[in-house]
Amino acid sequence: MFKRISLLAVLAMVMLLVLAACGDATSTAPAATTTASAATTTAAAATTTASAATTAAAGNTSTDLGKDICPNPGTTTWTGEVKIGLMGPFTGPSASLGLAIQRGATIAIEEINACGGINGKKLIAVERDDQAKADIGKVNVEELTGSKDIAGLVGTANTAVGVVQAPVVNQAKVPWVITVTTGTKVTQDTTSTPSYLFRVSMVDSEQTPFVAETVLSKYKKVALINDDSSYGQLGKDDVLKVFTAKGVTPLLVEPYKVGGTADDMKPMLNKVKASGAEVIISWGLGAENANIRKAMKDLNIDLPVYGSWGLSMPVYQTNAGGLEEGTVVPQTISIDTTNPKQLKFFDTYKKKYNTETVGFPSGLGQSYDGTWIMAIALRQPGAPESRDKLREALENFGTYNGLVKTYTSPFKNQYHEAFTKADFFFTVWKSGKMVKLDTK
């Protein structure tokens, strides 16, 4: 009996050991699977990290508006927001310039957000209207730079506004991509080192020799006129530097009043007429130059006019009513382009805003490109959270095949100027439109 019980006990112990062993095997299998899965996950994470690094790098080495700057097309679930300040004269006498900034940036932001925004965060523009007034522009930029929610700034049109905003931006150490204003002094602000100012627009130190050298290659007797704003005076000074370098003295250098009527312009134009000038260079904006054209008609002055980009403002053509015909103006992009990307952009613009007129194409294109450049820089590690890292990302920017041009290390020069005169061409007002001037 005892032997039978002992045998049964031994059998029971054996069974328990077998079951325990089976149980251990069962529980060990998932552990092994989990370990393998973890290894796979780690590998995948490494691949994802490498891919992210590649994407981050590719963001600055784009050869087209393709997947390298559109890493997450169709993203609709946002993990947060990244805000930028968008500044310009959205109302007032320079509203056409502000509209170009606003619309160019808006089209870019819609595309950026359709491509996943800033690493899954939605890009938001906080708009501020300066009305082309320096005091309002200063208050606006103080408010934007004082907000911790604002990662960077885009825009501004008028030089008179830009020159008072630049010190505020530099002292606050907030990266700013300038897309329209051309005054040389704006980016040469020295209130902070390193500079937080980056321009994706013409600069007058390049635009003035482009205009003046062309004029001097065709004419010997030149009248130089300019509006009495900071923009006009600084531009005039830059033109005179070119004349001095060429050993040429203009027959006349005369200012005109911002807001001046056609009658206000006549005393100045009588001096032009008496000087015997063969050509006029006018450094100013559209409304005043329309009145200059009206006064020229009244005084029977028929001279060719070369102007700064300000004479490409739609108000010039609207107010001049045909008298703008033949005015020669430098630009960076033109509506009569044959570039497929530019044609697509203009088509998008016309459909979105239900118009057949593309006002101020350079301002549109530059603001579109400037916003994309800001977004690509913001995608770099730490840039949305750190203004210093965003500045570094902009300063070390690689290559972006933009709308206006291909930008390759655009901000490596002293004053972070993306354009040189090699990027400019002349347009001429013809039948109510600006078209490329045939220089052949």
VMD Tcl script that draws the C-alpha trace (Angstrom):
set ca {
  {0.00 0.00 0.00}
  {2.79 2.32 0.98}
  {4.67 1.46 -2.20}
  {1.52 2.22 -4.29}
  {1.10 5.61 -2.59}
  {4.76 6.41 -3.07}
  {4.54 5.47 -6.73}
  {1.51 7.67 -7.16}
  {3.31 10.53 -5.41}
  {6.29 10.17 -7.70}
  {4.04 10.11 -10.76}
  {2.25 13.21 -9.50}
  {5.53 15.04 -8.99}
  {6.69 14.10 -12.50}
  {3.44 15.40 -13.99}
  {3.80 18.64 -12.07}
  {7.34 19.07 -13.32}
  {6.25 18.44 -16.93}
  {3.38 20.89 -16.60}
  {5.69 23.44 -15.03}
  {8.14 22.95 -17.83}
  {5.38 23.37 -20.39}
  {4.19 26.48 -18.59}
  {7.70 27.93 -18.62}
  {8.06 27.15 -22.32}
  {4.75 28.85 -23.06}
  {5.63 31.97 -21.13}
  {9.17 32.05 -22.54}
  {7.97 32.01 -26.18}
  {6.17 35.36 -26.00}
  {9.16 36.83 -24.20}
  {11.41 35.72 -27.05}
  {8.90 37.05 -29.57}
  {8.72 40.32 -27.67}
  {12.49 40.58 -27.66}
  {12.57 39.98 -31.41}
  {9.77 42.50 -31.84}
  {11.68 45.02 -29.73}
  {14.73 44.49 -31.88}
  {12.63 45.01 -34.99}
  {11.11 48.12 -33.44}
  {14.55 49.41 -32.52}
  {15.73 48.83 -36.05}
  {12.62 50.53 -37.40}
  {13.18 53.42 -35.01}
  {16.75 53.69 -36.19}
  {15.51 53.64 -39.79}
  {12.91 56.30 -38.94}
  {15.55 58.41 -37.21}
  {17.85 58.07 -40.18}
  {14.95 58.90 -42.47}
  {14.08 61.91 -40.36}
  {17.67 63.06 -40.45}
  {17.72 62.58 -44.21}
  {14.47 64.52 -44.51}
  {15.82 67.31 -42.32}
  {18.93 67.52 -44.43}
  {16.96 67.21 -47.66}
  {14.75 70.06 -46.54}
  {17.68 72.33 -47.28}
  {18.86 70.57 -50.42}
  {15.68 70.51 -52.46}
  {15.89 70.26 -56.21}
  {12.16 70.62 -56.64}
  {8.98 71.19 -54.64}
  {8.83 67.44 -54.08}
  {8.76 64.92 -51.26}
  {11.98 66.21 -49.71}
  {10.21 69.41 -48.63}
  {6.81 67.74 -48.51}
  {7.58 64.82 -46.16}
  {4.01 64.23 -44.90}
  {1.50 65.05 -47.65}
  {-2.13 65.04 -46.57}
  {-1.45 65.37 -42.83}
  {-4.64 66.46 -41.07}
  {-3.95 65.58 -37.44}
  {-1.87 68.32 -35.88}
  {0.32 67.93 -32.80}
  {0.45 71.67 -32.18}
  {1.07 75.03 -33.87}
  {4.06 77.08 -34.97}
  {3.35 80.80 -35.37}
  {5.15 83.39 -37.48}
  {4.48 87.11 -37.69}
  {3.45 88.36 -41.14}
  {4.00 92.11 -41.56}
  {3.11 94.56 -44.31}
  {0.95 97.51 -45.39}
  {-2.29 95.61 -45.85}
  {-4.19 98.90 -46.02}
  {-3.15 102.46 -46.95}
  {-1.16 103.88 -49.87}
  {1.08 100.80 -50.26}
  {-1.72 98.26 -49.90}
  {-0.85 96.60 -53.22}
  {2.57 95.73 -51.80}
  {1.01 94.39 -48.61}
  {-1.50 92.38 -50.60}
  {1.36 90.74 -52.50}
  {3.06 89.81 -49.21}
  {-0.17 88.51 -47.73}
  {-1.25 86.45 -50.72}
  {2.18 85.07 -51.60}
  {2.67 83.95 -47.99}
  {-0.86 82.54 -47.76}
  {-0.42 80.30 -50.81}
  {2.89 79.07 -49.40}
  {1.44 78.37 -45.95}
  {-1.44 76.38 -47.44}
  {1.08 74.25 -49.34}
  {3.32 73.88 -46.29}
  {0.42 72.69 -44.14}
  {-0.69 70.30 -46.88}
  {2.81 68.83 -46.57}
  {2.65 68.22 -42.83}
  {3.38 71.75 -41.67}
  {6.37 72.05 -39.36}
  {7.08 68.43 -38.40}
  {3.41 67.74 -37.75}
  {2.61 71.16 -36.30}
  {0.39 73.57 -38.20}
  {2.04 76.75 -39.47}
  {0.01 79.84 -38.53}
  {0.55 83.44 -39.70}
  {-0.20 86.23 -37.22}
  {-0.80 89.29 -39.43}
  {0.01 92.88 -38.53}
  {-0.86 95.85 -40.80}
  {1.57 98.78 -40.66}
  {-0.39 100.96 -43.15}
  {3.04 102.04 -44.54}
  {3.57 104.07 -41.36}
  {6.84 103.72 -39.48}
  {5.37 104.33 -36.03}
  {2.70 101.66 -36.50}
  {5.27 99.26 -37.93}
  {7.47 99.71 -34.88}
  {4.60 99.03 -32.48}
  {3.62 95.95 -34.51}
  {7.10 94.45 -34.47}
  {7.54 95.18 -30.75}
  {4.35 93.27 -30.07}
  {5.30 90.32 -32.28}
  {8.87 89.97 -31.03}
  {7.66 90.31 -27.46}
  {5.44 87.25 -27.82}
  {7.06 83.91 -26.97}
  {4.58 82.27 -29.35}
  {6.16 83.88 -32.42}
  {9.04 81.83 -33.83}
  {10.04 84.24 -36.62}
  {8.88 87.03 -38.91}
  {8.14 87.37 -42.63}
  {7.37 90.43 -44.76}
  {7.48 94.25 -44.67}
  {7.32 96.41 -47.79}
  {8.26 100.03 -47.15}
  {11.86 100.99 -46.41}
  {10.74 103.76 -44.07}
  {9.03 101.08 -41.97}
  {11.83 98.51 -42.30}
  {14.59 100.82 -41.06}
  {12.79 101.38 -37.73}
  {11.79 97.73 -37.37}
  {15.29 96.31 -37.96}
  {16.85 97.45 -34.64}
  {13.84 96.12 -32.71}
  {14.14 92.73 -34.42}
  {17.89 92.48 -33.93}
  {17.75 93.49 -30.28}
  {14.93 91.00 -29.63}
  {16.96 88.35 -31.54}
  {14.05 87.13 -33.67}
  {14.80 85.80 -37.19}
  {13.14 87.88 -39.90}
  {12.84 86.99 -43.60}
  {12.27 90.29 -45.44}
  {10.39 89.79 -48.70}
  {9.73 93.18 -50.34}
  {11.51 96.21 -48.87}
  {14.72 97.05 -50.76}
  {16.43 99.81 -48.76}
  {20.09 98.91 -48.33}
  {20.21 100.26 -44.77}
  {17.55 97.83 -43.49}
  {19.74 94.73 -43.37}
  {22.84 96.68 -42.41}
  {21.51 97.42 -38.93}
  {24.36 96.90 -36.45}
  {22.45 96.85 -33.16}
  {23.05 93.11 -32.79}
  {25.76 90.68 -33.78}
  {25.08 88.24 -35.31}
  {22.29 89.67 -37.43}
  {18.80 88.15 -37.36}
  {17.82 89.83 -40.65}
  {17.55 87.83 -43.90}
  {16.34 89.35 -47.17}
  {14.59 87.51 -50.03}
  {14.10 90.62 -52.15}
  {16.00 93.13 -54.22}
  {18.42 95.30 -52.27}
  {19.06 98.81 -53.55}
  {22.85 98.40 -53.37}
  {22.36 95.85 -56.18}
  {19.25 97.32 -57.83}
  {20.71 100.82 -58.25}
  {23.78 99.74 -60.26}
  {21.55 97.47 -62.32}
  {19.44 100.49 -63.31}
  {22.11 103.19 -63.37}
  {24.69 101.22 -65.35}
  {22.08 100.35 -67.96}
  {20.97 103.97 -68.26}
  {24.56 105.21 -68.54}
  {25.24 102.70 -71.29}
  {22.53 104.37 -73.38}
  {22.44 108.03 -72.30}
  {24.88 110.75 -71.24}
  {22.49 113.37 -69.90}
  {20.54 112.07 -66.90}
  {18.05 113.67 -64.50}
  {17.76 111.85 -61.16}
  {14.60 112.45 -59.15}
  {13.47 110.75 -55.94}
  {10.68 110.87 -53.39}
  {11.51 112.49 -50.06}
  {10.93 109.36 -47.95}
  {13.72 107.22 -46.50}
  {13.25 104.88 -49.43}
  {13.69 107.58 -52.07}
  {16.59 109.32 -50.34}
  {18.54 106.12 -49.65}
  {17.95 104.94 -53.21}
  {19.12 108.28 -54.58}
  {22.30 108.02 -52.51}
  {22.98 104.55 -53.90}
  {22.44 105.73 -57.49}
  {24.84 108.62 -56.95}
  {27.53 106.18 -55.73}
  {27.28 104.43 -59.10}
  {27.50 107.74 -60.96}
  {30.55 108.79 -58.93}
  {32.26 105.45 -59.61}
  {31.63 105.99 -63.33}
  {32.89 109.58 -63.21}
  {29.49 110.92 -64.25}
  {27.51 113.82 -62.77}
  {23.75 113.89 -63.35}
  {22.43 117.12 -64.85}
  {19.88 117.37 -62.06}
  {19.20 115.74 -58.67}
  {15.83 116.76 -57.32}
  {13.40 115.37 -54.70}
  {9.63 115.26 -54.92}
  {7.05 115.11 -52.16}
  {5.43 111.85 -51.08}
  {1.71 112.38 -51.69}
  {2.40 115.16 -54.17}
  {-0.18 115.97 -56.85}
  {0.51 116.42 -60.54}
  {0.66 120.20 -60.01}
  {3.12 119.69 -57.14}
  {5.44 117.87 -59.55}
  {5.53 120.56 -62.23}
  {8.21 122.89 -60.75}
  {10.59 119.93 -60.49}
  {9.77 118.77 -64.01}
  {10.31 122.25 -65.41}
  {13.86 121.99 -64.01}
  {14.23 118.62 -65.70}
  {13.08 120.14 -69.00}
  {15.45 123.09 -68.66}
  {18.40 120.83 -67.84}
  {18.40 119.22 -71.27}
  {18.19 115.70 -69.84}
  {17.75 112.80 -72.25}
  {16.33 110.40 -69.66}
  {14.80 110.38 -66.18}
  {15.63 107.97 -63.35}
  {12.90 108.12 -60.72}
  {13.38 106.43 -57.33}
  {9.97 106.31 -55.67}
  {6.60 104.58 -55.56}
  {3.61 104.21 -57.84}
  {1.12 106.89 -56.83}
  {3.57 109.80 -57.02}
  {5.04 108.59 -60.30}
  {1.58 108.41 -61.84}
  {1.24 112.11 -61.00}
  {4.70 112.76 -62.46}
  {3.49 111.19 -65.70}
  {0.41 113.39 -65.72}
  {2.52 116.47 -65.15}
  {4.94 115.42 -67.92}
  {2.01 115.24 -70.32}
  {0.81 118.72 -69.32}
  {4.32 120.13 -69.81}
  {4.93 118.29 -73.10}
  {7.91 116.42 -71.68}
  {8.49 113.23 -73.63}
  {11.47 111.47 -72.06}
  {12.13 107.81 -71.32}
  {11.68 106.92 -67.64}
  {13.60 104.25 -65.75}
  {12.33 103.58 -62.27}
  {12.92 101.49 -59.19}
  {10.76 98.42 -58.57}
  {8.26 100.83 -56.95}
  {7.03 101.76 -60.42}
  {5.75 98.21 -60.80}
  {3.02 98.88 -58.24}
  {-0.47 98.40 -59.73}
  {-1.46 101.89 -58.55}
  {1.07 103.35 -61.00}
  {-0.73 101.86 -63.99}
  {-4.20 102.48 -62.53}
  {-3.61 106.15 -61.77}
  {-1.49 106.92 -64.82}
  {-4.25 105.61 -67.09}
  {-1.99 104.64 -69.98}
  {0.67 107.30 -69.43}
  {2.86 104.66 -67.75}
  {3.47 103.12 -71.19}
  {7.16 102.57 -71.85}
  {8.36 102.92 -68.24}
  {11.24 100.51 -67.61}
  {11.33 98.75 -64.24}
  {13.57 96.00 -62.78}
  {11.87 92.83 -61.54}
  {12.67 89.31 -60.31}
  {9.68 87.50 -61.86}
  {7.31 88.41 -64.69}
  {3.80 87.44 -65.71}
  {4.95 86.63 -69.26}
  {7.26 83.91 -67.98}
  {7.67 80.56 -69.72}
  {8.82 78.82 -66.54}
  {6.31 75.99 -65.81}
  {6.52 76.39 -62.02}
  {5.89 80.13 -62.25}
  {3.02 79.64 -64.69}
  {1.44 77.12 -62.31}
  {1.80 79.57 -59.43}
  {0.16 82.41 -61.35}
  {-2.66 80.06 -62.37}
  {-3.13 79.02 -58.71}
  {-3.17 82.68 -57.71}
  {-5.77 83.64 -60.31}
  {-8.09 80.78 -59.35}
  {-7.72 81.28 -55.61}
  {-8.37 85.01 -55.73}
  {-10.78 84.97 -58.69}
  {-8.84 87.47 -60.77}
  {-7.12 87.68 -64.12}
  {-4.72 90.35 -62.87}
  {-1.49 89.49 -61.07}
  {-0.54 92.64 -59.20}
  {3.11 93.14 -58.26}
  {4.42 89.68 -59.27}
  {7.87 90.17 -57.68}
  {6.33 90.80 -54.27}
  {4.12 87.74 -54.64}
  {6.93 85.43 -55.70}
  {9.42 86.69 -53.14}
  {6.89 86.39 -50.30}
  {6.00 82.87 -51.42}
  {9.67 81.86 -51.51}
  {10.50 83.65 -48.26}
  {7.71 81.84 -46.42}
  {8.85 78.47 -47.76}
  {12.44 79.23 -46.75}
  {11.27 80.13 -43.25}
  {9.27 76.88 -43.05}
  {12.16 74.71 -44.21}
  {14.42 76.34 -41.62}
  {11.77 75.82 -38.94}
  {11.78 72.08 -39.66}
  {15.36 71.79 -38.47}
  {15.90 70.29 -34.98}
  {15.04 72.74 -32.22}
  {14.30 75.65 -34.58}
  {10.61 76.15 -33.64}
  {11.53 76.37 -29.95}
  {14.79 78.33 -30.22}
  {15.13 81.58 -32.15}
  {18.91 81.17 -32.10}
  {18.64 77.72 -33.70}
  {16.22 79.12 -36.28}
  {18.74 81.89 -37.08}
  {21.46 79.26 -37.48}
  {19.21 77.18 -39.74}
  {18.62 80.21 -41.97}
  {22.26 81.27 -42.02}
  {23.33 77.72 -42.93}
  {20.48 77.19 -45.39}
  {21.38 74.84 -48.23}
  {19.57 74.77 -51.57}
  {15.89 75.35 -52.35}
  {14.49 75.40 -55.88}
  {12.07 78.24 -55.35}
  {9.61 80.11 -57.50}
  {11.76 83.14 -58.29}
  {15.13 81.36 -58.38}
  {17.14 78.47 -56.97}
  {18.56 79.55 -53.63}
  {21.94 77.98 -52.83}
  {23.48 79.05 -49.50}
  {21.62 82.35 -50.01}
  {22.57 83.93 -46.69}
  {26.29 83.21 -46.50}
  {27.17 86.81 -47.43}
  {27.76 89.57 -44.87}
  {24.25 91.05 -44.81}
  {22.22 87.90 -45.57}
  {21.09 89.11 -49.01}
  {19.58 86.34 -51.17}
  {19.59 88.38 -54.41}
  {22.24 90.11 -56.48}
  {21.81 92.09 -59.69}
  {22.40 88.84 -61.59}
  {18.88 87.86 -60.47}
  {17.21 90.95 -61.97}
  {15.86 91.70 -65.42}
  {14.03 94.66 -66.93}
  {10.33 94.81 -67.62}
  {8.44 97.52 -69.48}
  {4.89 98.75 -69.06}
  {3.08 97.79 -72.27}
  {-0.69 97.90 -72.84}
  {-1.41 97.93 -69.11}
  {0.94 95.08 -68.24}
  {4.57 94.66 -67.27}
  {6.35 92.39 -69.73}
  {10.00 91.47 -70.14}
  {11.98 94.06 -72.02}
  {13.70 92.74 -75.11}
  {17.29 93.83 -74.57}
  {18.63 92.27 -77.78}
}
mol new
graphics top color blue
foreach p $ca { graphics top sphere $p radius 0.5 }
foreach p [lrange $ca 0 end-1] q [lrange $ca 1 end] { graphics top cylinder $p $q radius 0.2 }
display resetview
